[in-house]
Amino acid sequence: MKRTSLHRYLAVVLTCVSCVARPCFAQSLQSTGSSATQLTLPRGAEYSIGQFPGEVLIPIHVLGAVVRPGLYHVPKHTDLLYLITVAGGAPPNAELTEAVIKRRVSGQEEVIAVDLEKLMTARDGRNPTLMAGDVVFVPMDEPLISQETSGLLAFIATMLSIITTSILLEDRLSRD
């Protein structure tokens, strides 16, 4: 293969790769932007649990790693495990050991740490009863590298392999 045809071949390959990668790279940059206008959050939902006439329902917010986050109106004396169950349970990426209940008591915010994993397996009766206005948060286990970063690294690796291959081919042709 002559040097000029090698250069044409590499130009075509680089053009094809850049045409394919440019939209992915642009999408990756847009999705990692910090502007509030680019952040899209799922719409919340509101649920009423309990269909008994005259029953007092209290509002509880369920946020984070549950199947159906939202505002729940539940009967008084509802416990945490029942609420998590009603919210669809926790997906596999939920950090069950680090759940919290935030509540206001006498104007002061109180944070109650709850190990849901231990609560589900133990029978010690420490399943907290929820109060009106409580916020239940189940954190999500975040991956070390986001999907966008992984795509960007794959693109960079592809480009580096193309450049390395072209340098090695050019070196090989210059020896012949």
Secondary structure as GFF3:
##gff-version 3
##sequence-region A 1 176
A	DSSP	alpha_helix	3	31	.	.	.	ID=ss1
A	DSSP	three_ten_helix	36	38	.	.	.	ID=ss2
A	DSSP	beta_strand	46	48	.	.	.	ID=ss3
A	DSSP	beta_strand	57	64	.	.	.	ID=ss4
A	DSSP	beta_strand	70	75	.	.	.	ID=ss5
A	DSSP	alpha_helix	80	86	.	.	.	ID=ss6
A	DSSP	three_ten_helix	96	98	.	.	.	ID=ss7
A	DSSP	beta_strand	99	105	.	.	.	ID=ss8
A	DSSP	beta_strand	108	114	.	.	.	ID=ss9
A	DSSP	alpha_helix	116	121	.	.	.	ID=ss10
A	DSSP	beta_strand	135	138	.	.	.	ID=ss11
A	DSSP	alpha_helix	147	175	.	.	.	ID=ss12
###
